[in-house]
Amino acid sequence: MNNITANDLNIFNFISTDFSDTSIHSANSAWRSYTIQEADHSVNITRDLISKKFHKSDNYFNGIHKEYCSDDGSNWTPTNNINNCF
């Protein structure tokens, strides 16, 4: 019986998990997202690879929730609806 190695499985590992990767692999919809923890809140940033627009959600541990849209991932405009971003 032949043993399967990690190298044998690499053919299934073709979609990068890197947030900065812009490959869409012929998809009609492709998003990248990551979350970071700050001292008093968590920040989730989602990027639509097709429209090249961003959504940011700040979730404070005291229950406050704030949302923002961006065209570049650096300059953020407050929004009350994620659909305004994409």
MOPAC internal coordinates of N, CA, C and O (Angstrom, degrees):
PM7 1SCF
backbone

  N    0.0000 0     0.00 0     0.00 0    0    0    0
  C    1.4476 1     0.00 0     0.00 0    1    0    0
  C    1.5293 1   109.28 1     0.00 0    2    1    0
  O    1.2310 1   120.46 1   -45.97 1    3    2    1
  N    1.3263 1   116.72 1   134.03 1    3    2    1
  C    1.4613 1   121.60 1   179.36 1    5    3    2
  C    1.5223 1   110.04 1   -83.22 1    6    5    3
  O    1.2310 1   121.40 1   -37.73 1    7    6    5
  N    1.3071 1   114.92 1   142.27 1    7    6    5
  C    1.4674 1   120.57 1   176.37 1    9    7    6
  C    1.5170 1   109.87 1   -90.76 1   10    9    7
  O    1.2310 1   120.57 1   -37.83 1   11   10    9
  N    1.3165 1   116.52 1   142.17 1   11   10    9
  C    1.4746 1   121.93 1   175.75 1   13   11   10
  C    1.5210 1   107.74 1   -90.26 1   14   13   11
  O    1.2310 1   121.17 1   -47.48 1   15   14   13
  N    1.3174 1   115.37 1   132.52 1   15   14   13
  C    1.4606 1   120.36 1   178.49 1   17   15   14
  C    1.5325 1   110.06 1  -105.72 1   18   17   15
  O    1.2310 1   120.74 1   -13.01 1   19   18   17
  N    1.3035 1   116.18 1   166.99 1   19   18   17
  C    1.4679 1   121.39 1   176.50 1   21   19   18
  C    1.5196 1   110.52 1   -58.35 1   22   21   19
  O    1.2310 1   120.22 1   144.43 1   23   22   21
  N    1.3232 1   117.19 1   -35.57 1   23   22   21
  C    1.4635 1   121.21 1   177.75 1   25   23   22
  C    1.5179 1   111.82 1   -61.87 1   26   25   23
  O    1.2310 1   120.36 1   143.49 1   27   26   25
  N    1.3224 1   116.92 1   -36.51 1   27   26   25
  C    1.4626 1   121.06 1   178.06 1   29   27   26
  C    1.5259 1   111.62 1   -62.25 1   30   29   27
  O    1.2310 1   120.56 1   149.21 1   31   30   29
  N    1.3099 1   116.53 1   -30.79 1   31   30   29
  C    1.4601 1   121.16 1  -177.33 1   33   31   30
  C    1.5300 1   113.13 1   -85.37 1   34   33   31
  O    1.2310 1   119.78 1   169.93 1   35   34   33
  N    1.3089 1   118.03 1   -10.07 1   35   34   33
  C    1.4698 1   121.13 1  -178.26 1   37   35   34
  C    1.5235 1   113.04 1   -60.88 1   38   37   35
  O    1.2310 1   119.34 1   156.42 1   39   38   37
  N    1.3103 1   118.87 1   -23.58 1   39   38   37
  C    1.4670 1   119.69 1   178.77 1   41   39   38
  C    1.5323 1   111.05 1   -64.67 1   42   41   39
  O    1.2310 1   120.03 1   159.50 1   43   42   41
  N    1.3264 1   117.54 1   -20.50 1   43   42   41
  C    1.4654 1   121.28 1   178.29 1   45   43   42
  C    1.5220 1   112.23 1   -91.54 1   46   45   43
  O    1.2310 1   119.95 1   173.55 1   47   46   45
  N    1.2956 1   117.71 1    -6.45 1   47   46   45
  C    1.4486 1   123.61 1  -173.46 1   49   47   46
  C    1.5256 1   110.15 1  -105.24 1   50   49   47
  O    1.2310 1   119.94 1  -122.42 1   51   50   49
  N    1.3278 1   117.72 1    57.58 1   51   50   49
  C    1.4573 1   120.16 1  -173.64 1   53   51   50
  C    1.5210 1   113.60 1  -105.72 1   54   53   51
  O    1.2310 1   119.33 1   170.53 1   55   54   53
  N    1.3110 1   118.89 1    -9.47 1   55   54   53
  C    1.4591 1   120.95 1   177.75 1   57   55   54
  C    1.5183 1   108.26 1  -100.68 1   58   57   55
  O    1.2310 1   120.96 1   -64.32 1   59   58   57
  N    1.3028 1   115.76 1   115.68 1   59   58   57
  C    1.4568 1   121.55 1  -177.82 1   61   59   58
  C    1.5289 1   110.90 1   -68.31 1   62   61   59
  O    1.2310 1   120.69 1   -32.78 1   63   62   61
  N    1.3067 1   116.30 1   147.22 1   63   62   61
  C    1.4632 1   121.77 1   174.39 1   65   63   62
  C    1.5294 1   111.46 1   -95.86 1   66   65   63
  O    1.2310 1   119.88 1  -177.58 1   67   66   65
  N    1.3169 1   117.83 1     2.42 1   67   66   65
  C    1.4648 1   123.19 1  -178.71 1   69   67   66
  C    1.5273 1   110.63 1   -70.04 1   70   69   67
  O    1.2310 1   119.96 1   -54.71 1   71   70   69
  N    1.3352 1   117.67 1   125.29 1   71   70   69
  C    1.4640 1   122.66 1  -179.05 1   73   71   70
  C    1.5247 1   112.00 1   -57.52 1   74   73   71
  O    1.2310 1   119.96 1   146.72 1   75   74   73
  N    1.3149 1   117.68 1   -33.28 1   75   74   73
  C    1.4703 1   120.82 1  -177.13 1   77   75   74
  C    1.5325 1   113.46 1   -80.37 1   78   77   75
  O    1.2310 1   120.14 1   171.56 1   79   78   77
  N    1.3240 1   117.34 1    -8.44 1   79   78   77
  C    1.4716 1   120.63 1   178.84 1   81   79   78
  C    1.5273 1   108.85 1   -68.78 1   82   81   79
  O    1.2310 1   120.42 1   -50.50 1   83   82   81
  N    1.3281 1   116.81 1   129.50 1   83   82   81
  C    1.4644 1   121.33 1  -178.22 1   85   83   82
  C    1.5275 1   112.74 1  -106.31 1   86   85   83
  O    1.2310 1   119.79 1  -170.66 1   87   86   85
  N    1.3133 1   118.01 1     9.34 1   87   86   85
  C    1.4673 1   121.44 1   179.38 1   89   87   86
  C    1.5226 1   110.13 1   -65.69 1   90   89   87
  O    1.2310 1   120.72 1   -46.95 1   91   90   89
  N    1.3394 1   116.23 1   133.05 1   91   90   89
  C    1.4625 1   119.51 1   179.11 1   93   91   90
  C    1.5280 1   111.92 1  -111.25 1   94   93   91
  O    1.2310 1   119.60 1   172.27 1   95   94   93
  N    1.3157 1   118.37 1    -7.73 1   95   94   93
  C    1.4675 1   123.52 1   174.72 1   97   95   94
  C    1.5296 1   111.83 1    51.31 1   98   97   95
  O    1.2310 1   120.36 1  -135.78 1   99   98   97
  N    1.3185 1   116.92 1    44.22 1   99   98   97
  C    1.4695 1   124.31 1   177.93 1  101   99   98
  C    1.5240 1   114.17 1    64.64 1  102  101   99
  O    1.2310 1   119.98 1  -159.94 1  103  102  101
  N    1.3056 1   117.63 1    20.06 1  103  102  101
  C    1.4712 1   121.38 1  -179.23 1  105  103  102
  C    1.5272 1   111.12 1   -81.18 1  106  105  103
  O    1.2310 1   120.47 1   -26.56 1  107  106  105
  N    1.3194 1   116.71 1   153.44 1  107  106  105
  C    1.4624 1   122.10 1   173.86 1  109  107  106
  C    1.5182 1   111.35 1   -83.36 1  110  109  107
  O    1.2310 1   120.79 1   160.46 1  111  110  109
  N    1.3181 1   116.09 1   -19.54 1  111  110  109
  C    1.4521 1   122.61 1  -179.41 1  113  111  110
  C    1.5190 1   107.54 1  -143.42 1  114  113  111
  O    1.2310 1   120.37 1   -48.41 1  115  114  113
  N    1.3315 1   116.90 1   131.59 1  115  114  113
  C    1.4634 1   120.66 1   179.87 1  117  115  114
  C    1.5247 1   108.88 1  -149.87 1  118  117  115
  O    1.2310 1   120.94 1   -53.04 1  119  118  117
  N    1.3050 1   115.81 1   126.96 1  119  118  117
  C    1.4655 1   122.31 1  -177.66 1  121  119  118
  C    1.5243 1   109.63 1  -128.85 1  122  121  119
  O    1.2310 1   121.13 1   -30.75 1  123  122  121
  N    1.3078 1   115.45 1   149.25 1  123  122  121
  C    1.4654 1   122.87 1   171.65 1  125  123  122
  C    1.5226 1   106.66 1  -124.86 1  126  125  123
  O    1.2310 1   120.57 1   -36.41 1  127  126  125
  N    1.3128 1   116.52 1   143.59 1  127  126  125
  C    1.4506 1   120.05 1  -177.02 1  129  127  126
  C    1.5245 1   110.05 1  -147.51 1  130  129  127
  O    1.2310 1   120.70 1   -31.06 1  131  130  129
  N    1.3224 1   116.26 1   148.94 1  131  130  129
  C    1.4615 1   120.27 1   171.10 1  133  131  130
  C    1.5223 1   109.24 1  -150.31 1  134  133  131
  O    1.2310 1   121.10 1   -23.84 1  135  134  133
  N    1.3189 1   115.50 1   156.16 1  135  134  133
  C    1.4544 1   122.54 1  -179.74 1  137  135  134
  C    1.5161 1   108.92 1  -127.00 1  138  137  135
  O    1.2310 1   120.95 1   -42.11 1  139  138  137
  N    1.3346 1   115.78 1   137.89 1  139  138  137
  C    1.4593 1   121.25 1   174.46 1  141  139  138
  C    1.5264 1   108.78 1  -125.12 1  142  141  139
  O    1.2310 1   120.79 1   -29.57 1  143  142  141
  N    1.3050 1   116.09 1   150.43 1  143  142  141
  C    1.4618 1   122.07 1   177.41 1  145  143  142
  C    1.5225 1   108.86 1  -101.00 1  146  145  143
  O    1.2310 1   120.93 1   -52.97 1  147  146  145
  N    1.3188 1   115.83 1   127.03 1  147  146  145
  C    1.4542 1   121.96 1   172.26 1  149  147  146
  C    1.5263 1   107.43 1  -102.92 1  150  149  147
  O    1.2310 1   119.93 1     0.37 1  151  150  149
  N    1.3209 1   117.75 1  -179.63 1  151  150  149
  C    1.4637 1   121.21 1  -177.86 1  153  151  150
  C    1.5272 1   112.45 1   -60.68 1  154  153  151
  O    1.2310 1   120.07 1   137.73 1  155  154  153
  N    1.3315 1   117.46 1   -42.27 1  155  154  153
  C    1.4619 1   120.35 1  -174.65 1  157  155  154
  C    1.5232 1   114.30 1  -120.08 1  158  157  155
  O    1.2310 1   120.00 1  -174.41 1  159  158  157
  N    1.3362 1   117.60 1     5.59 1  159  158  157
  C    1.4614 1   120.06 1  -179.61 1  161  159  158
  C    1.5299 1   111.44 1  -163.89 1  162  161  159
  O    1.2310 1   121.17 1   -12.04 1  163  162  161
  N    1.3208 1   115.36 1   167.96 1  163  162  161
  C    1.4608 1   120.61 1   173.15 1  165  163  162
  C    1.5206 1   108.42 1  -111.82 1  166  165  163
  O    1.2310 1   120.96 1   -30.34 1  167  166  165
  N    1.3208 1   115.77 1   149.66 1  167  166  165
  C    1.4605 1   122.39 1  -179.39 1  169  167  166
  C    1.5209 1   107.98 1  -122.85 1  170  169  167
  O    1.2310 1   120.68 1   -54.76 1  171  170  169
  N    1.3266 1   116.31 1   125.24 1  171  170  169
  C    1.4543 1   121.66 1   175.94 1  173  171  170
  C    1.5209 1   108.14 1  -115.53 1  174  173  171
  O    1.2310 1   120.62 1   -54.34 1  175  174  173
  N    1.3185 1   116.42 1   125.66 1  175  174  173
  C    1.4667 1   121.78 1   178.03 1  177  175  174
  C    1.5204 1   108.45 1  -117.26 1  178  177  175
  O    1.2310 1   120.85 1   -51.43 1  179  178  177
  N    1.3247 1   115.97 1   128.57 1  179  178  177
  C    1.4524 1   123.11 1   178.68 1  181  179  178
  C    1.5195 1   108.69 1  -120.26 1  182  181  179
  O    1.2310 1   120.97 1   -43.83 1  183  182  181
  N    1.3171 1   115.75 1   136.17 1  183  182  181
  C    1.4626 1   121.24 1   179.46 1  185  183  182
  C    1.5251 1   108.84 1  -121.51 1  186  185  183
  O    1.2310 1   120.60 1   -50.94 1  187  186  185
  N    1.3200 1   116.46 1   129.06 1  187  186  185
  C    1.4582 1   122.31 1   174.56 1  189  187  186
  C    1.5308 1   106.62 1   -88.76 1  190  189  187
  O    1.2310 1   120.29 1   -66.04 1  191  190  189
  N    1.3235 1   117.06 1   113.96 1  191  190  189
  C    1.4651 1   120.58 1  -176.22 1  193  191  190
  C    1.5192 1   112.92 1   -71.91 1  194  193  191
  O    1.2310 1   119.80 1   159.83 1  195  194  193
  N    1.3291 1   117.99 1   -20.17 1  195  194  193
  C    1.4571 1   120.89 1   179.69 1  197  195  194
  C    1.5349 1   110.24 1   -81.21 1  198  197  195
  O    1.2310 1   120.32 1   127.58 1  199  198  197
  N    1.3412 1   116.99 1   -52.42 1  199  198  197
  C    1.4710 1   120.43 1  -178.69 1  201  199  198
  C    1.5288 1   112.55 1   -83.51 1  202  201  199
  O    1.2310 1   120.69 1   164.67 1  203  202  201
  N    1.3367 1   116.28 1   -15.33 1  203  202  201
  C    1.4716 1   122.66 1  -179.11 1  205  203  202
  C    1.5244 1   111.65 1    63.66 1  206  205  203
  O    1.2310 1   120.39 1  -146.87 1  207  206  205
  N    1.3249 1   116.85 1    33.13 1  207  206  205
  C    1.4674 1   122.37 1   177.98 1  209  207  206
  C    1.5186 1   109.53 1  -114.44 1  210  209  207
  O    1.2310 1   121.15 1   -17.38 1  211  210  209
  N    1.3360 1   115.40 1   162.62 1  211  210  209
  C    1.4588 1   121.96 1  -173.28 1  213  211  210
  C    1.5287 1   111.00 1  -125.61 1  214  213  211
  O    1.2310 1   121.48 1   -25.62 1  215  214  213
  N    1.3398 1   114.78 1   154.38 1  215  214  213
  C    1.4603 1   122.77 1   171.48 1  217  215  214
  C    1.5273 1   106.88 1  -132.43 1  218  217  215
  O    1.2310 1   120.63 1   -43.33 1  219  218  217
  N    1.3287 1   116.40 1   136.67 1  219  218  217
  C    1.4670 1   121.26 1   177.33 1  221  219  218
  C    1.5166 1   108.41 1  -125.83 1  222  221  219
  O    1.2310 1   121.04 1   -43.37 1  223  222  221
  N    1.3152 1   115.62 1   136.63 1  223  222  221
  C    1.4524 1   122.43 1   178.14 1  225  223  222
  C    1.5188 1   108.32 1  -124.17 1  226  225  223
  O    1.2310 1   120.50 1   -58.07 1  227  226  225
  N    1.3400 1   116.65 1   121.93 1  227  226  225
  C    1.4587 1   122.23 1   174.16 1  229  227  226
  C    1.5201 1   107.68 1  -102.64 1  230  229  227
  O    1.2310 1   120.38 1   -58.97 1  231  230  229
  N    1.3199 1   116.89 1   121.03 1  231  230  229
  C    1.4617 1   122.31 1  -179.59 1  233  231  230
  C    1.5195 1   108.96 1  -116.87 1  234  233  231
  O    1.2310 1   121.12 1   -75.85 1  235  234  233
  N    1.3388 1   115.46 1   104.15 1  235  234  233
  C    1.4568 1   121.27 1  -177.71 1  237  235  234
  C    1.5237 1   110.27 1   -81.98 1  238  237  235
  O    1.2310 1   120.70 1   -33.73 1  239  238  237
  N    1.3152 1   116.27 1   146.27 1  239  238  237
  C    1.4533 1   121.43 1  -176.61 1  241  239  238
  C    1.5245 1   112.26 1   -66.42 1  242  241  239
  O    1.2310 1   119.94 1   163.66 1  243  242  241
  N    1.3515 1   117.71 1   -16.34 1  243  242  241
  C    1.4653 1   120.99 1   177.77 1  245  243  242
  C    1.5305 1   112.10 1   -87.44 1  246  245  243
  O    1.2310 1   120.21 1  -175.23 1  247  246  245
  N    1.3547 1   117.21 1     4.77 1  247  246  245
  C    1.4527 1   121.52 1   176.34 1  249  247  246
  C    1.5236 1   114.79 1   102.52 1  250  249  247
  O    1.2310 1   119.49 1   169.15 1  251  250  249
  N    1.3168 1   118.59 1   -10.85 1  251  250  249
  C    1.4660 1   121.42 1   178.71 1  253  251  250
  C    1.5286 1   109.36 1   -72.05 1  254  253  251
  O    1.2310 1   121.17 1   -41.94 1  255  254  253
  N    1.3183 1   115.36 1   138.06 1  255  254  253
  C    1.4681 1   122.10 1  -179.28 1  257  255  254
  C    1.5256 1   108.01 1  -130.28 1  258  257  255
  O    1.2310 1   120.09 1   -52.00 1  259  258  257
  N    1.3371 1   117.43 1   128.00 1  259  258  257
  C    1.4631 1   122.17 1   179.14 1  261  259  258
  C    1.5205 1   108.97 1  -128.28 1  262  261  259
  O    1.2310 1   120.61 1   -38.79 1  263  262  261
  N    1.3528 1   116.45 1   141.21 1  263  262  261
  C    1.4605 1   121.59 1   179.10 1  265  263  262
  C    1.5245 1   110.25 1  -124.70 1  266  265  263
  O    1.2310 1   121.40 1   -31.43 1  267  266  265
  N    1.3414 1   114.93 1   148.57 1  267  266  265
  C    1.4607 1   121.78 1  -177.63 1  269  267  266
  C    1.5248 1   110.16 1  -141.39 1  270  269  267
  O    1.2310 1   120.85 1   -25.98 1  271  270  269
  N    1.3314 1   115.98 1   154.02 1  271  270  269
  C    1.4670 1   123.49 1   173.81 1  273  271  270
  C    1.5206 1   108.82 1  -117.03 1  274  273  271
  O    1.2310 1   120.77 1   -24.77 1  275  274  273
  N    1.3381 1   116.14 1   155.23 1  275  274  273
  C    1.4567 1   120.74 1   177.67 1  277  275  274
  C    1.5266 1   109.76 1  -153.68 1  278  277  275
  O    1.2310 1   121.30 1   -32.48 1  279  278  277
  N    1.3247 1   115.11 1   147.52 1  279  278  277
  C    1.4610 1   121.43 1   173.27 1  281  279  278
  C    1.5221 1   111.89 1   -93.41 1  282  281  279
  O    1.2310 1   120.50 1   164.61 1  283  282  281
  N    1.3517 1   116.66 1   -15.39 1  283  282  281
  C    1.4603 1   119.66 1  -174.98 1  285  283  282
  C    1.5294 1   114.55 1  -130.48 1  286  285  283
  O    1.2310 1   119.73 1   175.16 1  287  286  285
  N    1.3236 1   118.12 1    -4.84 1  287  286  285
  C    1.4599 1   121.24 1  -178.71 1  289  287  286
  C    1.5080 1   113.80 1    80.03 1  290  289  287
  O    1.2310 1   120.09 1  -174.95 1  291  290  289
  N    1.3350 1   117.42 1     5.05 1  291  290  289
  C    1.4635 1   121.61 1   179.43 1  293  291  290
  C    1.5235 1   112.14 1  -121.20 1  294  293  291
  O    1.2310 1   120.54 1   137.90 1  295  294  293
  N    1.3125 1   116.57 1   -42.10 1  295  294  293
  C    1.4624 1   122.17 1  -178.73 1  297  295  294
  C    1.5296 1   108.45 1  -102.04 1  298  297  295
  O    1.2310 1   120.13 1   -60.11 1  299  298  297
  N    1.3303 1   117.36 1   119.89 1  299  298  297
  C    1.4576 1   123.10 1  -171.34 1  301  299  298
  C    1.5139 1   111.82 1  -113.42 1  302  301  299
  O    1.2310 1   120.55 1   -42.54 1  303  302  301
  N    1.3365 1   116.56 1   137.46 1  303  302  301
  C    1.4587 1   124.29 1   177.34 1  305  303  302
  C    1.5321 1   108.01 1  -115.76 1  306  305  303
  O    1.2310 1   119.87 1   -52.39 1  307  306  305
  N    1.3356 1   117.86 1   127.61 1  307  306  305
  C    1.4708 1   119.48 1   179.22 1  309  307  306
  C    1.5274 1   111.55 1   -59.75 1  310  309  307
  O    1.2310 1   120.70 1   -34.84 1  311  310  309
  N    1.3290 1   116.28 1   145.16 1  311  310  309
  C    1.4615 1   122.45 1   176.59 1  313  311  310
  C    1.5230 1   108.46 1  -143.80 1  314  313  311
  O    1.2310 1   120.80 1   -19.45 1  315  314  313
  N    1.3132 1   116.08 1   160.55 1  315  314  313
  C    1.4597 1   120.00 1   175.57 1  317  315  314
  C    1.5253 1   111.16 1  -110.85 1  318  317  315
  O    1.2310 1   120.53 1  -172.04 1  319  318  317
  N    1.3527 1   116.59 1     7.96 1  319  318  317
  C    1.4511 1   120.27 1  -176.37 1  321  319  318
  C    1.5244 1   109.70 1  -154.27 1  322  321  319
  O    1.2310 1   120.04 1   -56.54 1  323  322  321
  N    1.3249 1   117.53 1   123.46 1  323  322  321
  C    1.4626 1   121.50 1   179.61 1  325  323  322
  C    1.5179 1   112.41 1   -58.43 1  326  325  323
  O    1.2310 1   120.11 1   151.13 1  327  326  325
  N    1.3295 1   117.40 1   -28.87 1  327  326  325
  C    1.4694 1   120.71 1  -179.83 1  329  327  326
  C    1.5237 1   112.00 1   -65.13 1  330  329  327
  O    1.2310 1   119.78 1   160.17 1  331  330  329
  N    1.3286 1   118.02 1   -19.83 1  331  330  329
  C    1.4668 1   120.75 1   176.56 1  333  331  330
  C    1.5313 1   111.13 1   -70.83 1  334  333  331
  O    1.2310 1   120.17 1   162.40 1  335  334  333
  N    1.3143 1   117.27 1   -17.60 1  335  334  333
  C    1.4594 1   120.92 1  -175.13 1  337  335  334
  C    1.5141 1   113.40 1   -85.70 1  338  337  335
  O    1.2310 1   119.84 1   150.69 1  339  338  337
  N    1.3156 1   117.91 1   -29.31 1  339  338  337
  C    1.4637 1   120.34 1  -171.64 1  341  339  338
  C    1.4902 1   111.93 1  -115.84 1  342  341  339
  O    1.2310 1   120.10 1   180.00 1  343  342  341

